[in-house]
């Protein structure tokens, strides 16, 4: 199977071979889900916290004597049973990251690319570069390629001028092929990749 390769004017300039072991077969949605959950978890800051009875403001003095007052015994105004007291078993700062096997990550990326290809949302271009740093020019190029809404651009190496042209465009991500993940693919309505980057991905995912 082959996919058309187009230039910046959306004109066909060649074709690229698609490997069945990468883009053929059933799309494993479970792998995509697990990879997306892992990346979302790793990006969580985990800085949530509450004050326990050792951290809240208040005296440590015993409010009244233990016996003889007729009231319930209490040792501190910072007790969790009282208003403005400490919190029991509240959230503590933590990391939500967990280890994801490399095979799962590769399988998820393979499935995500296959899904986009089956939906006709994968566009292969001969090159991704800009002659000047200008957002308007980059937006016109994407519009010519039929890219609207969220999109991810993939190349072997990031072109600095194009990166600075698209970085303030909402919903547009520009990534090298070695750093793209299943979450990046599934979060985009269109995937635009260079021929060389697609071939590199196929080698890595075969």
C-alpha positions as CSV (number, residue, x, y, z in Angstrom):
1,X,0.0,0.0,0.0
2,X,1.1,3.5,-0.7
3,X,0.2,7.0,0.4
4,X,0.6,10.1,-1.8
5,X,3.3,12.6,-0.9
6,X,2.4,16.3,-1.5
7,X,4.3,19.6,-1.4
8,X,3.3,22.8,0.4
9,X,0.8,23.6,-2.5
10,X,-0.9,20.3,-1.9
11,X,0.3,18.9,-5.2
12,X,1.3,15.3,-5.5
13,X,5.1,14.9,-5.9
14,X,5.6,11.2,-5.1
15,X,4.5,8.3,-2.9
16,X,5.6,6.4,0.2
17,X,5.2,2.7,1.0
18,X,3.2,1.8,4.0
19,X,4.1,-1.3,5.9
20,X,1.3,-3.7,6.8
21,X,2.9,-4.6,10.2
22,X,2.6,-1.0,11.2
23,X,-0.6,0.2,9.6
24,X,-2.4,-3.0,8.9
25,X,-4.5,-5.1,11.2
26,X,-6.9,-4.2,14.0
27,X,-6.4,-1.0,15.9
28,X,-5.7,-1.8,19.6
29,X,-7.6,0.9,21.4
30,X,-6.6,-0.5,24.8
31,X,-3.0,0.3,24.2
32,X,-3.8,3.9,23.1
33,X,-5.9,4.4,26.3
34,X,-3.1,3.1,28.6
35,X,-0.5,5.3,26.9
36,X,-2.7,8.4,27.1
37,X,-3.5,7.8,30.8
38,X,0.2,7.3,31.5
39,X,1.2,10.6,29.8
40,X,-1.7,12.5,31.5
41,X,-0.6,11.1,34.8
42,X,3.1,12.0,34.3
43,X,2.1,15.6,33.5
44,X,0.1,16.1,36.8
45,X,1.9,18.4,39.2
46,X,0.7,16.6,42.3
47,X,1.2,19.6,44.6
48,X,-2.1,19.3,46.4
49,X,-1.9,19.4,50.2
50,X,-3.9,20.1,53.3
51,X,-2.9,21.1,56.8
52,X,-2.9,18.4,59.5
53,X,-3.1,19.2,63.2
54,X,0.6,19.8,63.3
55,X,0.4,22.6,60.7
56,X,-2.8,24.5,61.5
57,X,-2.6,27.6,63.6
58,X,-3.6,27.3,67.3
59,X,-2.3,26.8,70.7
60,X,-1.1,23.5,71.9
61,X,-2.4,24.1,75.4
62,X,-5.1,21.8,76.8
63,X,-8.3,23.9,76.8
64,X,-9.5,22.6,80.2
65,X,-8.7,19.9,82.6
66,X,-9.3,16.3,81.8
67,X,-12.0,15.6,84.4
68,X,-14.6,17.3,86.5
69,X,-16.0,19.9,84.0
70,X,-18.8,17.8,82.6
71,X,-17.5,18.5,79.1
72,X,-15.9,16.1,76.7
73,X,-12.2,15.6,77.1
74,X,-10.0,17.5,74.6
75,X,-6.3,18.0,74.3
76,X,-5.9,20.8,71.8
77,X,-7.9,23.4,69.8
78,X,-6.2,22.0,66.7
79,X,-8.0,18.7,67.0
80,X,-9.7,17.5,63.7
81,X,-13.0,17.3,65.6
82,X,-13.2,21.1,66.0
83,X,-13.8,23.9,63.5
84,X,-10.5,25.2,62.1
85,X,-8.7,22.0,63.3
86,X,-6.4,19.9,61.2
87,X,-7.5,17.6,58.3
88,X,-7.3,13.9,58.8
89,X,-5.9,11.8,55.9
90,X,-6.0,14.8,53.5
91,X,-4.1,14.8,50.2
92,X,-0.4,15.0,50.3
93,X,2.1,16.1,47.6
94,X,2.8,13.1,45.4
95,X,3.8,12.0,41.9
96,X,1.2,10.3,39.7
97,X,3.7,9.0,37.3
98,X,4.1,5.2,36.7
99,X,6.2,3.0,34.6
100,X,4.8,2.1,31.2
101,X,6.6,-0.7,29.3
102,X,8.3,0.4,26.1
103,X,6.4,-2.2,24.0
104,X,3.1,-0.7,25.2
105,X,4.2,2.8,24.2
106,X,5.3,1.7,20.8
107,X,2.2,-0.4,20.3
108,X,0.0,2.6,21.2
109,X,1.8,4.9,18.8
110,X,1.5,2.3,16.1
111,X,-2.2,1.9,16.7
112,X,-2.8,5.7,16.8
113,X,-1.1,6.2,13.5
114,X,-3.0,3.4,12.0
115,X,-6.3,4.9,13.3
116,X,-5.5,8.3,11.7
117,X,-4.6,6.7,8.4
118,X,-7.8,4.6,8.3
119,X,-9.8,7.8,9.0
120,X,-8.0,9.7,6.2
121,X,-6.4,12.2,8.6
122,X,-2.8,11.4,7.8
123,X,-1.1,13.8,5.4
124,X,2.4,13.1,4.1
125,X,4.5,16.0,2.8
126,X,7.9,16.2,1.2
127,X,9.2,18.7,3.7
128,X,8.3,20.9,6.6
129,X,10.2,24.2,6.7
130,X,9.8,27.9,6.6
131,X,11.8,30.6,4.8
132,X,10.8,33.3,7.3
133,X,9.3,33.5,10.8
134,X,5.8,34.5,10.0
135,X,2.6,33.0,11.5
136,X,0.4,34.1,8.6
137,X,2.6,32.2,6.1
138,X,2.5,29.1,8.2
139,X,-1.3,29.3,8.6
140,X,-1.7,29.7,4.8
141,X,0.4,26.6,4.2
142,X,-1.7,24.5,6.7
143,X,-4.9,25.8,5.1
144,X,-3.6,24.8,1.6
145,X,-2.9,21.3,3.0
146,X,-6.5,21.1,4.3
147,X,-5.5,21.3,7.9
148,X,-8.2,22.9,10.2
149,X,-8.5,22.8,13.9
150,X,-6.0,20.8,16.0
151,X,-3.0,19.3,14.2
152,X,0.4,17.8,14.9
153,X,3.3,18.3,12.6
154,X,6.0,15.7,12.6
155,X,9.5,15.9,11.1
156,X,12.9,14.2,11.7
157,X,14.2,17.4,13.2
158,X,12.3,20.6,14.1
159,X,12.9,23.6,11.8
160,X,13.4,26.6,14.1
161,X,11.7,29.1,11.8
162,X,8.6,27.0,11.3
163,X,8.5,26.2,15.1
164,X,8.5,29.9,15.9
165,X,5.9,30.5,13.3
166,X,3.4,28.0,14.6
167,X,4.0,28.0,18.4
168,X,1.4,30.7,19.0
169,X,-1.2,29.0,16.8
170,X,-3.8,27.3,19.0
171,X,-4.1,23.6,18.6
172,X,-0.9,23.2,16.5
173,X,2.0,21.0,17.8
174,X,5.3,20.6,16.0
175,X,7.4,17.7,17.2
176,X,10.4,15.6,16.1
177,X,9.5,12.0,15.2
178,X,11.5,10.7,18.2
179,X,9.3,12.5,20.7
180,X,5.8,12.0,19.3
181,X,3.4,9.9,21.4
182,X,0.0,8.3,21.0
183,X,-1.5,11.2,23.0
184,X,-0.1,13.7,20.5
185,X,-1.6,11.8,17.6
186,X,-5.0,11.2,19.2
187,X,-5.3,14.8,20.4
188,X,-5.1,16.1,16.8
189,X,-7.7,16.2,14.1
190,X,-5.0,16.0,11.4
191,X,-1.5,14.5,11.4
192,X,1.0,16.1,9.0
193,X,4.3,14.2,8.7
194,X,7.2,14.4,6.3
195,X,8.1,11.4,4.2
196,X,11.4,10.9,6.0
197,X,9.8,11.1,9.4
198,X,7.1,8.6,8.5
199,X,9.8,6.2,7.2
200,X,11.7,6.6,10.4
201,X,8.6,5.9,12.5
202,X,7.9,2.8,10.5
203,X,11.4,1.5,11.1
204,X,11.1,2.1,14.8
205,X,7.6,0.6,15.1
206,X,8.1,-2.5,12.9
